[in-house]
Amino acid sequence: MARTALWRVRRAALWLCAALLACALAGAAVPVRAAAPAQAVDPDDALLFDLRIQGLQLGGGVRAYDTAAGLCLNLPDLIDGLKIALTFAADGQSVDGWAFEESRRIRIDRVAGAVQLAGGTARLDPRTIWDAPGGWCVRAADLERWLDLAFDVDLPGAVIGVRTTGRLPIEAALKRSARAERLRATASGPAVPARQVALPYRLWRTPAIDANISFTADRPAPGRMGWQSRYELFAAGEVARMSADMRLISDQKAMPQALRLRLFRADPAGRLLGPLRATQIELGDVVSPSTPLTVQATPGRGIALSNRPLGLNARRDLIDFAGPMPVGWDVELYRNGELLRSETGAASGRYEFRDVELRLGLNDFELVQYGPQGQVRRQRRTLNIGAQVPGRANAGGRRCWSRTGAT
């Protein structure tokens, strides 16, 4: 009985050793399966599309591929065209950054199979990303959802239109560049000299007359009629080798009420009155010269002499604006909401706006710097020139400076 039990134990041990040996042999015979390669597109199937937004050309084109999951776009080309602040990791398995606004963070991790957006984390569909020459090829439908925009694909015309509810930074940058180009064209265009015609003075030149005459009739009482008539005459000509202008107005009964007469002569070369070298002389109803910071114009009857250059209305103060600017940024200078100067992508790393004119009254300057991925930096400076500005009691002028960060 003991021998039978011992024989059964030996037989079970032999069967167990045989089973273990068979498993070892089977494992050695079957090779280990390699990991499945990532899905990739065929480089010969690449299509080159123009990327446009409202008729504006963006970048140098976008490569696209027609995959089994739908149209996919080359991500590096799209980043370059739309100026998206996304950066590939060193291993090429993830992308991190933000799109159009610094608050809209995006991280795409192929190893973890997830995409992190500003609103949370979502699972990455295996059919979303394809390997392509030069980087990833991402399905267009997913890009629309991640970037909050829409693509209008025109296959016959090889054009991809970009639609969005707001304005993309690249769109605003292109329009700023167009405005800057217009400013440069206006500033650097050839100056066309004004045509000058020399007309010698005469003892008498028949004046040109402009008349404004009005008649009014009313009935103040039954059986009675009332009449009113007024006129205003303007005349300009030459008398005694001097220019003359006249203004005559009447009362409501057509009787002369006021007469203003001015005789004057001007010479840009300053050859009037001999050694005085006057440029202008006036007799009659004249207005004295003025400057915006000191003297106000005063009308009256008398004589006015001046040797100031003709066409010099007033003395203007100037101000300079200069500072650092990252390469690739744009900067615009506004005064009271009006665009004055603009620089686009200065390679020197600085912006300079020299000899900016200061006007009498409030000068509200604003410097706006635009980054290539949507950054905005604002600086404001306010100068109040002149103590006699209506409604402003700051006699010494007001200067202030403020700076704001990205918006």
Secondary structure as GFF3:
##gff-version 3
##sequence-region A 1 407
A	DSSP	alpha_helix	2	29	.	.	.	ID=ss1
A	DSSP	three_ten_helix	43	45	.	.	.	ID=ss2
A	DSSP	beta_strand	47	53	.	.	.	ID=ss3
A	DSSP	beta_strand	56	67	.	.	.	ID=ss4
A	DSSP	beta_strand	70	74	.	.	.	ID=ss5
A	DSSP	alpha_helix	75	82	.	.	.	ID=ss6
A	DSSP	beta_strand	85	88	.	.	.	ID=ss7
A	DSSP	beta_strand	94	98	.	.	.	ID=ss8
A	DSSP	beta_strand	105	109	.	.	.	ID=ss9
A	DSSP	beta_strand	114	117	.	.	.	ID=ss10
A	DSSP	beta_strand	120	123	.	.	.	ID=ss11
A	DSSP	beta_strand	129	132	.	.	.	ID=ss12
A	DSSP	beta_strand	135	139	.	.	.	ID=ss13
A	DSSP	alpha_helix	140	147	.	.	.	ID=ss14
A	DSSP	beta_strand	150	154	.	.	.	ID=ss15
A	DSSP	beta_strand	159	163	.	.	.	ID=ss16
A	DSSP	alpha_helix	169	188	.	.	.	ID=ss17
A	DSSP	beta_strand	204	218	.	.	.	ID=ss18
A	DSSP	beta_strand	226	239	.	.	.	ID=ss19
A	DSSP	beta_strand	242	250	.	.	.	ID=ss20
A	DSSP	beta_strand	256	266	.	.	.	ID=ss21
A	DSSP	three_ten_helix	274	276	.	.	.	ID=ss22
A	DSSP	beta_strand	280	287	.	.	.	ID=ss23
A	DSSP	beta_strand	299	306	.	.	.	ID=ss24
A	DSSP	beta_strand	318	324	.	.	.	ID=ss25
A	DSSP	beta_strand	330	335	.	.	.	ID=ss26
A	DSSP	beta_strand	338	344	.	.	.	ID=ss27
A	DSSP	beta_strand	350	357	.	.	.	ID=ss28
A	DSSP	beta_strand	361	370	.	.	.	ID=ss29
A	DSSP	beta_strand	376	385	.	.	.	ID=ss30
A	DSSP	beta_strand	399	404	.	.	.	ID=ss31
###
